[in-house]
Amino acid sequence: MGRLNHHSKERIIKLKEEGYKPSQILRILESEGVEISRVGLWKFLQRFKQNQTLSTAAPRRKKSIPMDVLNFIDAQMESNDELTSPRLQQLIETNFGWKFSCSKIKRLRRKLSWLATWSKYCQLVKEVNQPKRLEFAQRCLNNKDNFDDVIFTDESSIQMEWHGKITFHRWWEPPRQKGVPKHPYKVHVWAGISKRGATGITIFTGCMNAVFFVETILRKTLLPFISTHFPNGHRFQQDNDPKHTSNLAKSFFEEEAVNWWKTPPESPDLNPIELVWHELKHHLRTIVKPRTKEALVDGITQFWAQAMTVEKCKRYINHVKKFYQL
């Protein structure tokens, strides 16, 4: 199919002005021996509507972007990798007088190899604690520690949620809105995991003080687990919360022969039970969907009794070893 000649173009415009529809124009042109597709006819009519001329306009030459502007965009993104296109738009106009659309700036940014991704977070560690973490990780690697006798413990706050983080809807329907309470009911849990299984779980409300930690958690939950699962020695891991390191807790450790395995501060990523808390919360909000206090507590208890098997505890502990190699 060749290009339309001037006579055919005039013929199409005349038929259009006389009120013929595109489908009728196609049939008339076909009977006159003019070959043109439906898409080609539509494009020609659109071009004529915009330019009001039968001639094919020469393609516009793209305006070259000065290298100074490109270097400026690259430097701004290097100094602040969260810079948005509207903000870049303002900076470019202020410094160079160039007015770009946001879509143009996005294309220039991609041209400079800048891609948008979800932010990836990591544990924030003070400079004074970084050498301690490095020394601790190096010692574990040198000793080829498999954490076979370690009891990893921690507490977490769990609030009542019954909606997942991701929802689906048909493309022609708006997403459903999810109601969220202003002050959801919350409980606290303490537990531990090891390669020989999980400890019991303690669920409580209110603030935990040193006395409650020692008498309720350590004496009633930790000691029975140690006596039944680690009769020949263990290592007890916990973070450096003031309640965990109080004089009362230290005295308890000495009296009951609890081997406190100290870890560096600001290191929750080195504790595999943090991954367990994530799974527990996801299970509650997507499977249990508790609406009452009793349903929340029952959901936590059932998850701990049914899901926290020895195999799962081993898998979580083995998984966290990769953080010691970073």
N, C-alpha and C positions, 0 to 999 in steps of 0.2 A: 504494500500500500504506500503510494508516494505522498508527497506533501501537497496540500491544497494550493491550487493556483489562484490568482487574484479574482478571476471570474467566479470560481466556485465559492470563494469567501463572500463575494457580494451577493451571490445567490442565497447563501445560508442566511445572511443578515436580512435580506428582503423577505424570505419566507418567515423568519422569526418575527419581523415587524407586522406581517400579515396575520399573525396569531397562530401559526402552525406550531404544534408541539414537537419536541425533539424526535420522538418516534416517527411522526409523520414526515419530518424533514429527512430522516434517514431513508425512508421508503422512496421519497421523491428523488433524492440524489442517486439512489441505487438504480432507479428507472432511467436516469440520465447518464448512467455509466460512471458516476463519481464514487470512488471507494473511500469510505471513512468509517471508523468504528464509533460505537456509542460513546466510549470514553474520550476519543479524540474530538468528537463533536462537542461534548460537554466542556472540555478544556478550552476549545476555541471560543465558545460562547462566553465562558468566564473571563478569558483574557480580553475579549472585545469589550465586555462590560466594565472592566477595570481601566483599560487604556483608551477606549473609544477610537481605535485605529485598526486597520486591517494588516498593517505591517507587523512583522515579528521583531519586537524590540531586542536589541543586542543585550546580552547578559551584562548585568552591572559588574564592574570590576570591584572585587573585594578590597575594602580599605585595610591596608597593612597596619598592624599594631606595632608601635615603636618598641624596641627592645627594652627601653627604660621602663615602660609600663609592665612588661612581662617580668622583668627582674624585680620590680616593686611588688607585684602580686606574690611572686615566689618568696621574697624576703618577709612579707607580712605573714604568709602562711607558715613560714619557718618559725617565726617568733610567737605566733598564736595559732595553733592547729585547730582551734574551734571557731575561727573567724567566719562569719556568715557572708553570703553574697551581698545582701543589702549594706552591710558595714563596709565591705570592700568597694562597693559602688560609691559610697560617700568619700572614702579615702582617695580613690582615684580621681574623682571630680575635684576634690579639694587640692590635691597635689599637682594634677596635670591638666585639669579643665576638661577632661574627656568624660562624656556621658554615655555609659554603657547600660544596657538592660541587665537584669539579674541573670537571665538565661545566657547572655553573652559572657558574663563573668564566669558562670559555671563551666561553659565550654573552654574558656581560656585556662581555668583552673585544672580541668581534666587534661588539657594539652600540656600543662606543666607537670603532669603525672600525680596530681593530688586527687585522691579518691575518698569518698565519704564512707565511714564504717561506724558501727556501734562502738561507743567508748568501752575500752577494756580496763577493768579496775584491778588493783593489786593492793596488798597490805602496805599501809604507810608506816614507815619505820624511821624513828629519829636517828640522826647521825651517830649519836653516842651508842646506840644499841646495834648498829649494823655490824661492827666487828664481833660482837657477842654471838649474833646469829651465824655469821660466817664460821667462827670457831666451833660452834656447836654442830653445824652441819658437816664440817670437815671431820670432826671427831667421829660422828656417826658413820661417815663413809669409810674412814680408815679402819674402823672396827668391824665393818661389814655388818652393821646392826640390822637385824630383821625384826626387831621389836616383838619377839616371841613372848616375852614376859612383862610387857608394858600394858598397864591399864590406862587408857586415854579417857579423861573425864572432863566434863564441862557442864555448865547450866545454860539455859536459853529461855527466852520469853516467847510465848506462843499466844497469839490472840485469835479470836473467833473470826474466821473468814470462810466464805462459802462461794467465792468466785475465783476462777483460775486467772492467770495472767494473760492468756490468749483465748479469744473467742472467735467463732466463725459465724458468718451470715451469708445468705444468698446475695449475689451481686446486685439484684434489683431491689433488695430490702435494706433499710438502714440498720446499723448495728443496734442490738438491744442494750438499753442502759441497765447497769447493775447498781442496785442500792447498796450503799456502804454506810454503816453506823458511824456516828460521830465519835463515840467512845466505846469501841468494841471490848467485850469481856476478855480478860487476859489471865493466863496462869503462867507459872514458872516451872521448869522441869530440870532435874539433875539426873545424870546417868553417865555410864562409861561403857566402853567397848574394848575388847581384847581379842587376841587370836584364839582364845578359848571360849569366846562367847561374850554376851552383854551382861552388864550388871542389872540389878533391879532399877526401876525408875521411880524417882520421888517427884510427886506433883504437889505444888504448894502455891499459895497466894501471899501477897504482902511482901515486905522486905525480908531478906535473909540476913541475919546477923551471925556473929561468930559462934554463939552458943547453939543456935539452930543448926548451923553447918556441922558442928562437931557431934552434937548429941543425936540429931535426927538423920543426917545424911551419912556422915562417916561411920558412926557406931552402928546404926540400924541397917544401912544399905551396903556400905563398902566392906566392912569387916566380914560379914557373912560370905560375901563373894570371894574375898581373898582366902578365907579358910577352906572353902570347898573347891576352888579352882586353882589356887596358887599356894599349896601347902609348903612347897620347897623354895620359895623365893619369888619376888615380884619387883616391879618398878611402878610407882604410882605417879601419874602425870596430871598436873593441873596448871592453870594459869596463875599469874601473880596478883590476883585480886586480894585486897587487904584482908578480907575475911579468911582467905585460904592461907595467908601467911601470918596470921595473928599469933600471939604468944600461946593462946589457948590451943590453937591448931597444932603448933609446933610441939607443945607438951604432949598432946594426944599421939602424935606420930612417934615420939620417943617411947611413951608408955606401951603402945600397942604394936611397936616394931613395924610401923608402916614406912616402907622405903620410898621416900619422896624423891622422885627423879626430876630435878629442876631443869626447866627449859628457859630459853632467853625470853625477855619481855617483848611485847608487841609481836607475837608470833602465833596468832590463831590459825594461820594457814598451815602450820606444822602439826596441827591436831586434827586427825581424820574425823573426829566426831562432829566437826562443823559441817561436813558433808551429810552426816546423818540428819542433823537438824533441818537442812535444806530439803531432804527427801520427806521427812516427817511433815513439814509445813505444806509441801506440795500435795502430799497424800490427803491431808485434812481439807485443804481448800478445793480439791478437785474430786475426791472420792467420798469422803465423809460428809462434807458440807454441813458442819454443825450449826444449829440454830439455838441451842440451849447450852447451859454450863455442863449439864450431865452428858450431853452428846459430845462436847469437846473433850472432856476427861475420858470418856469411854473410847473415843477415837484414838487418843494418845495411848491409852493402855493396850488396846487391841493391836495397834501397829507395833508396839514394842514387843508384845508377846508373840506375835505371828510373823512379823517381817524381819526382826533382828536375829537372824540365824548365825551360827558360827561361820558359815561360808561367806555371808554378807559382811560380817565384821572383818574377816581376813581380807576380803576384796578391798574394802575401804582402807585398811591399814597398809596394804601393799601399794595402793594407788598413791598415797601421800608420800611415798618414798621418793617420787620423782622431784618433789619440791626441794629435797636436800641436794639435788644435783644441779640446780639452776645457778 
